[in-house]
Amino acid sequence: MSLSGCDFGILDPQGPIGAAEKMILLNSLVIMLAIIVPTIAATLWFAFWFRSGNTKARYRPQWVFSGRIELVIWSVPLLTITFLGGITWIGSHELDPAQPLASHNKPLEVQVVSLDWKWLFIYPEHGVASVNQVVVPVATPVHFSLTSASVMNAFFVPQLGSMIYTMNGMTTQLYLQADRPGDFYGRSTMFSGDGFPGMEFTLRAVSNDAFDDWARGVSGTGQVLDPNSYAELSKQSMDVKPVTYGAIDPHLFHAIVAQAIPPAPGPQGGHPTPDVSSRPGD
């Protein structure tokens, strides 16, 4: 599988949400150009026509009003705002992050916790978890339930669409889907301290059989994600390599949301750990 490292922008969507958002972006661009291009053309034409050397241009120092010009001046922007508002209104409802995607496949449940400075992905139906890597089946909706164990953060996979925030003590919902196999770049899009630049992850979209094989291969192997191991994981760390957990505490995510597990203190001043400084170069 190829990592889409050179073309991970929103203009190269690989899922229905990303494709719909790209269409809204392009439609908005066309609508805005419909007023910008004529305005630029008119400005250049006026400058050319009313140049000092053009004897055909009429000089009218007493002219103050034209109903026709006023009609154009106000109607064009009004139509532009109406069209842009309509696109935004329709798109905001159709692309509601919490709205399930139409599909014959049952959505995959994934619980997401933003930490300092890494991403934890829990698969409650499979009893496994991973850090900084999330594996999903192709053409299957993925229902992300997201929270933060520390400061407010933002979850974004540009090629799949819909950035959404994570907040401590709250759960946000997001549905995404990958339409083709591949490795898709994901990251935090909200500054959260020293480790923010490395707070990245990979979303791997694989076939249904490959996903089942991955889940079975992870299950029962490696570490167990329970409150004790989670407490260690939640400590501040930078540039964390992907790791998996072969078993999980099924109540862990809800304990994090309900703050039964105390939230992390967030980025600290000074030197909270040997590897984390308050300022680059300290």
C-alpha positions as CSV (number, residue, x, y, z in Angstrom):
1,M,0.0,0.0,0.0
2,S,1.2,3.5,-0.8
3,L,1.3,6.3,1.8
4,S,-0.4,9.2,0.2
5,G,2.2,11.6,1.6
6,C,2.5,13.9,-1.4
7,D,-1.3,14.3,-2.2
8,F,-3.1,14.1,1.1
9,G,-4.9,17.4,0.6
10,I,-8.6,17.9,0.7
11,L,-8.6,18.3,-3.1
12,D,-7.8,14.6,-3.4
13,P,-10.8,13.0,-1.5
14,Q,-10.9,9.3,-1.0
15,G,-14.3,9.0,0.7
16,P,-17.9,10.3,0.3
17,I,-17.6,13.0,3.0
18,G,-14.3,14.3,1.5
19,A,-15.8,14.3,-2.0
20,A,-18.9,16.2,-0.9
21,E,-16.8,18.8,0.9
22,K,-14.6,19.2,-2.2
23,M,-17.7,19.8,-4.3
24,I,-18.9,22.5,-1.9
25,L,-15.5,24.1,-2.0
26,L,-15.4,24.2,-5.8
27,N,-19.0,25.4,-6.1
28,S,-18.3,28.2,-3.7
29,L,-15.2,29.1,-5.7
30,V,-17.2,29.3,-8.9
31,I,-19.9,31.5,-7.3
32,M,-17.3,33.9,-5.9
33,L,-15.5,34.1,-9.2
34,A,-18.8,35.0,-10.9
35,I,-18.5,38.4,-9.1
36,I,-14.8,38.7,-8.8
37,V,-13.9,38.2,-12.4
38,P,-16.5,40.7,-13.8
39,T,-15.4,43.2,-11.1
40,I,-11.8,43.0,-12.1
41,A,-12.7,43.2,-15.8
42,A,-14.9,46.2,-15.2
43,T,-12.1,47.9,-13.2
44,L,-9.6,47.4,-16.0
45,W,-12.2,48.6,-18.6
46,F,-13.0,51.7,-16.7
47,A,-9.4,52.6,-16.2
48,F,-8.8,52.1,-19.9
49,W,-11.9,53.9,-21.1
50,F,-11.6,57.0,-18.9
51,R,-7.9,57.5,-19.5
52,S,-6.9,61.0,-20.1
53,G,-6.2,60.4,-23.8
54,N,-9.7,59.1,-24.7
55,T,-11.7,61.9,-26.1
56,K,-14.8,59.7,-26.5
57,A,-15.2,59.3,-22.7
58,R,-17.8,61.7,-21.3
59,Y,-16.9,63.8,-18.3
60,R,-20.0,64.3,-16.1
61,P,-18.9,66.1,-12.9
62,Q,-22.6,66.7,-11.8
63,W,-23.6,63.0,-12.1
64,V,-24.7,61.5,-8.8
65,F,-27.1,58.6,-9.3
66,S,-28.1,55.8,-11.6
67,G,-30.9,53.4,-10.7
68,R,-29.6,50.8,-13.1
69,I,-26.1,50.9,-11.7
70,E,-27.5,50.7,-8.2
71,L,-29.6,47.6,-9.2
72,V,-26.5,45.8,-10.4
73,I,-24.4,46.9,-7.5
74,W,-26.8,45.4,-5.0
75,S,-28.3,42.5,-6.9
76,V,-25.1,40.7,-7.8
77,P,-23.7,40.6,-4.2
78,L,-27.2,39.6,-2.9
79,L,-27.4,36.7,-5.4
80,T,-23.8,35.7,-4.5
81,I,-24.6,35.6,-0.7
82,T,-27.9,33.8,-1.4
83,F,-26.2,31.0,-3.4
84,L,-23.3,30.7,-0.9
85,G,-25.7,30.7,2.0
86,G,-27.8,28.0,0.3
87,I,-24.8,25.8,-0.3
88,T,-23.6,26.2,3.3
89,W,-27.1,25.5,4.7
90,I,-27.6,22.4,2.7
91,G,-24.1,21.1,3.2
92,S,-24.2,21.8,7.0
93,H,-27.2,19.5,7.3
94,E,-26.2,16.8,4.8
95,L,-22.6,16.6,6.2
96,D,-23.5,16.7,9.9
97,P,-20.5,14.8,11.4
98,A,-22.9,12.8,13.7
99,Q,-25.2,11.8,10.8
100,P,-24.7,8.1,9.9
101,L,-23.6,7.4,6.3
102,A,-25.9,5.5,4.0
103,S,-24.4,2.0,3.5
104,H,-25.3,-1.6,3.4
105,N,-22.4,-2.3,5.7
106,K,-22.7,-2.0,9.5
107,P,-20.5,0.9,10.8
108,L,-17.3,0.0,12.6
109,E,-17.1,1.5,16.1
110,V,-13.9,3.2,17.0
111,Q,-13.3,5.2,20.2
112,V,-10.7,7.9,20.0
113,V,-8.8,9.6,22.8
114,S,-6.5,12.5,22.2
115,L,-3.5,12.5,24.6
116,D,-0.3,14.5,25.0
117,W,0.9,14.0,22.2
118,K,-0.5,10.9,20.6
119,W,-3.8,9.3,19.5
120,L,-5.4,6.3,21.1
121,F,-7.8,4.2,19.1
122,I,-10.0,1.7,20.9
123,Y,-12.1,-1.0,19.1
124,P,-14.8,-2.0,21.6
125,E,-16.3,-4.6,19.4
126,H,-13.0,-6.4,18.8
127,G,-11.4,-5.9,22.2
128,V,-8.2,-4.3,20.9
129,A,-6.6,-0.9,20.7
130,S,-3.8,0.9,18.9
131,V,-1.8,4.1,19.2
132,N,-1.1,6.5,16.3
133,Q,-2.5,4.0,13.8
134,V,-6.1,3.2,13.0
135,V,-7.0,0.3,10.7
136,V,-10.5,0.3,9.0
137,P,-12.2,-1.8,6.3
138,V,-12.7,-0.2,2.9
139,A,-16.3,0.9,1.9
140,T,-17.5,0.6,5.5
141,P,-18.7,3.6,7.5
142,V,-16.6,4.2,10.6
143,H,-18.3,5.7,13.6
144,F,-15.7,7.6,15.7
145,S,-16.6,8.5,19.2
146,L,-14.0,11.1,20.3
147,T,-12.9,12.6,23.6
148,S,-9.8,14.2,25.0
149,A,-7.8,13.1,28.1
150,S,-6.1,16.4,28.3
151,V,-6.5,19.8,26.5
152,M,-8.9,20.5,23.6
153,N,-7.6,19.0,20.4
154,A,-8.8,18.4,16.8
155,F,-8.9,15.2,14.7
156,F,-8.5,15.4,10.9
157,V,-7.9,13.0,8.1
158,P,-7.8,15.5,5.1
159,Q,-8.6,13.0,2.3
160,L,-11.6,11.6,4.2
161,G,-13.0,15.0,5.4
162,S,-14.6,16.6,8.4
163,M,-12.2,17.8,11.0
164,I,-13.8,17.6,14.5
165,Y,-12.7,18.7,18.0
166,T,-12.1,16.5,21.0
167,M,-12.9,17.9,24.5
168,N,-12.2,16.6,27.9
169,G,-15.4,15.3,29.7
170,M,-17.3,15.3,26.4
171,T,-17.9,13.0,23.5
172,T,-18.1,14.1,19.9
173,Q,-19.3,11.9,17.0
174,L,-17.9,11.6,13.5
175,Y,-18.7,9.3,10.6
176,L,-16.1,8.8,7.9
177,Q,-15.5,6.2,5.1
178,A,-12.6,5.3,2.9
179,D,-13.6,4.2,-0.7
180,R,-10.3,2.7,-1.6
181,P,-7.4,0.9,0.1
182,G,-4.5,3.0,1.2
183,D,-2.7,4.7,4.0
184,F,-4.1,8.1,4.7
185,Y,-2.4,10.8,6.7
186,G,-4.1,12.1,9.8
187,R,-3.1,14.6,12.5
188,S,-4.0,17.0,15.2
189,T,-4.9,20.4,13.8
190,M,-5.0,22.4,17.1
191,F,-1.8,23.4,18.8
192,S,-1.5,21.7,22.2
193,G,2.1,22.2,23.3
194,D,5.7,21.0,22.6
195,G,4.7,17.7,21.0
196,F,2.1,19.1,18.6
197,P,4.2,18.8,15.4
198,G,4.6,15.0,16.0
199,M,0.9,14.3,16.9
200,E,0.2,12.4,13.7
201,F,-1.3,9.1,12.8
202,T,-2.0,6.9,9.8
203,L,-5.4,5.6,8.8
204,R,-5.0,2.3,7.0
205,A,-7.9,1.3,4.8
206,V,-7.8,-2.4,4.0
207,S,-10.1,-5.1,2.6
208,N,-12.7,-6.7,5.0
209,D,-10.7,-9.9,5.1
210,A,-7.4,-8.0,5.8
211,F,-9.1,-6.1,8.6
212,D,-10.4,-9.2,10.2
213,D,-7.0,-10.8,10.0
214,W,-5.5,-7.7,11.6
215,A,-7.9,-7.7,14.4
216,R,-7.4,-11.4,15.1
217,G,-3.7,-11.0,14.9
218,V,-3.7,-8.2,17.4
219,S,-6.2,-9.8,19.8
220,G,-4.6,-11.6,22.7
221,T,-1.0,-10.5,21.9
222,G,1.1,-7.8,23.4
223,Q,0.0,-5.5,26.2
224,V,-3.4,-5.1,27.9
225,L,-4.9,-1.6,27.9
226,D,-6.3,-1.2,31.5
227,P,-6.3,1.8,33.9
228,N,-2.7,1.0,34.9
229,S,-1.3,0.8,31.4
230,Y,-3.5,3.8,30.3
231,A,-2.0,5.9,33.1
232,E,1.5,5.2,31.8
233,L,0.3,5.9,28.2
234,S,-1.3,9.2,29.1
235,K,2.0,10.7,30.3
236,Q,3.4,13.3,28.0
237,S,5.6,11.9,25.2
238,M,6.6,12.9,21.7
239,D,6.8,11.2,18.3
240,V,5.3,8.0,19.6
241,K,5.6,5.0,17.3
242,P,2.5,3.0,16.5
243,V,1.8,0.2,19.0
244,T,-1.2,-2.1,19.6
245,Y,-2.9,-3.6,22.6
246,G,-4.2,-7.2,22.5
247,A,-6.9,-6.7,25.2
248,I,-8.7,-3.7,26.6
249,D,-10.8,-2.8,29.6
250,P,-14.2,-2.4,28.0
251,H,-15.2,0.4,30.3
252,L,-12.0,2.5,29.8
253,F,-13.3,5.0,27.3
254,H,-16.4,5.7,29.3
255,A,-14.3,6.1,32.4
256,I,-12.2,8.7,30.6
257,V,-15.2,10.6,29.4
258,A,-16.9,10.6,32.8
259,Q,-13.5,11.6,34.4
260,A,-13.6,8.6,36.6
261,I,-10.0,8.5,35.5
262,P,-8.5,11.9,36.3
263,P,-7.7,14.0,33.2
264,A,-4.1,14.7,32.4
265,P,-2.8,18.1,33.5
266,G,-2.1,19.2,29.9
267,P,1.1,20.9,28.7
268,Q,3.1,22.1,31.7
269,G,5.6,24.9,32.1
270,G,9.2,24.1,33.0
271,H,10.3,20.5,32.5
272,P,7.4,18.2,33.2
273,T,9.4,15.2,31.9
274,P,13.0,14.7,30.9
275,D,11.9,14.6,27.2
276,V,9.6,17.6,27.2
277,S,10.7,21.2,27.5
278,S,8.7,24.4,27.9
279,R,10.4,26.0,24.9
280,P,12.3,24.6,21.9
281,G,16.0,24.5,22.6
282,D,15.6,24.3,26.5
